[in-house]
């Protein structure tokens, strides 16, 4: 499927401007999807993921969540420290404003009846979960989202806010992930049950953190392809007119 890509500038409610990478499908989109980055920024990998969704018929938008401290920031995977510095400077209020700006741009681009979903990876997996609380989404998909359950890297966890969730969530985890331990996954799933929210939680037992990214040493081709099929099925079920 032929697609078109571009960068656009979005106005955020706190007065900042946020650049976003947009991939347009050929013909009318089937739905919209917000693609939330890892700590490495909207880099070549995240742009590629955004384009993959466009090839499946989705209007896909990847906002630059570090626009307040590092506009245009992107990096490879050899040094995590710059991305960590930017990530630790984010706040949930700021991320909420970013989610809403992205959601509003998609709705204005495609029409009021257009369903919008979200997906995110690592840091972005947490933002995908947050987005389900602050925007009327069709569904959210979170890959190895650190900081949803309590974690020392994140100032605030999200499990105490699960009553605010407005959409079904698909969680994908790596069983070998040393960053998100099994007890954290258990906390997330138990908090979802306690809040009576619809969800699916899938563990790929032989996959590590970042298993979807084919540019990382932790890439797991089987887990990546299987979770991609599951992601598309989840979107087909929930993000439809």
C-alpha positions, 0 to 999 in steps of 0.5 A: 500500500502506498503511503505518504509521510510528513512532519506536522506541528501540533499546538499543545494546551500549555502553549508549547508546540510539538512536532509529530511524524504522520503516516497517511494510508492510501485512501480513506483511513480505517481508524487513527492510531497514536504511536508513542515512542521509547526513550530514544525519541521518534527515531528511525525505528518509531517512524518505521513502526508508524509507517507500518500502521499506515500500510495497514490502513491507519492514520498513524501519528507519532508525537515527539514527547520530549518537545519541551526539553529536546525538540527533535531529539532522537538517538540510537541504542548504544547510550540510554542516558540522554533519553533517560534525562529527557524522560525524567523531565516529563510529567503526567500533566504534560504528557496528558496535554500531548495526548490530547493535542495528538488525539484532537489533531487526528479527529480534526484530520479525519472527522468526528466519528473516526475511532482513535487508538493508541500504542506505545513501547517502553516509556510509550507503553506507559503513555499508551496506558495513560492515554486511555484515561485522558482521551475517549479511545477505542482501545490502547496497546501497551508494550512492556510499559515501565512505570505503570506499576511502581518502579524506581525510574518513574516518579508516579505509577498509574495503577492507582488511577485505573478507575479512570480507564475508558478503553480496553487495553492490550498489554504485551510483556517479555518474560525475560524483561529485567526492567519490568519484573513479573511482580510488576506485571502481576500488579498491573493485571490485578489492578485492572481486575480490581478496577473491572476494566477490560484487558488482555495481558500476554507474556512472551516467555523467551522475549526480553525488554524491547523485543519488537525493535529490530534495531536492538540486541533484544529483538525477538523475531518470533515474539515481534511477529506474533505480537504484531498479528495480535496487535492488528487483531485487537485494533480490528476488533475495537478500532472500527466504525 
